[in-house]
Amino acid sequence: MLIHGGEPACANLGYVLDGAVHHSGDALHVPDRAIEALLVPVQGSWMKTAEAIDCVNAVTPQRAFAMHDALLNERGLSSFNGWLAEETDSGYRYLGPGDSA
């Protein structure tokens, strides 16, 4: 994945926690096992909203939650949340600071 001018992004690591939660880091990697909850990045200099939607649809988690949203303003986050809720069947919802699943 390239950021700009042919410069590669840093290496990304994803983690599967307790065999059920996939923390994908900055990557949109599809794990090789069933996942109950997916933490999907919503903003990155290297990504498009369509790629996040495709990732959620490929992973097919029971639930999906946004992460990496700090650079988005309210309008951008609202747009992203609308797209993910409409275009995925994963029980997507946004958890703001202090919210819990």
Residue pairs with C-beta under 8 A, 6 or more apart in sequence:
1 8
1 9
1 46
2 8
2 9
2 46
3 9
3 45
3 46
4 45
9 26
9 46
10 26
12 24
12 25
12 26
12 27
12 29
13 25
13 27
14 22
14 23
14 24
14 25
14 27
14 29
14 31
15 22
15 23
15 25
16 22
16 23
16 31
16 33
16 35
17 23
19 33
20 35
20 36
20 37
21 35
21 36
21 37
21 38
21 39
22 31
22 35
22 37
22 38
22 39
22 59
22 61
23 39
23 67
24 38
24 39
24 40
24 41
24 55
25 41
26 41
26 44
26 46
26 68
28 40
28 41
28 47
28 51
28 52
28 54
28 55
30 55
30 58
30 59
31 59
35 59
35 60
35 61
35 62
36 61
36 62
36 63
37 61
37 62
37 63
37 64
37 65
37 101
38 55
38 56
38 59
38 61
38 63
38 64
38 65
38 90
39 64
39 65
39 66
39 67
40 52
40 55
40 56
40 64
40 65
40 66
40 67
40 84
41 47
41 52
41 66
41 67
41 68
42 49
42 52
42 66
42 67
42 68
42 69
42 72
42 77
42 80
42 84
43 68
43 69
43 70
43 71
43 72
43 76
43 80
44 68
49 79
49 80
49 83
49 84
52 80
52 84
53 83
53 84
53 87
53 88
56 64
56 84
56 88
56 90
56 92
57 87
57 88
57 89
57 90
59 90
60 89
60 90
61 90
61 91
62 90
62 91
63 90
63 91
63 92
63 93
63 101
64 84
64 88
64 90
64 91
64 92
65 92
65 93
65 94
65 95
65 101
66 77
66 80
66 81
66 84
66 92
66 94
66 95
69 77
69 80
69 94
72 80
77 94
81 92
81 94
84 92
85 92
85 93
95 101
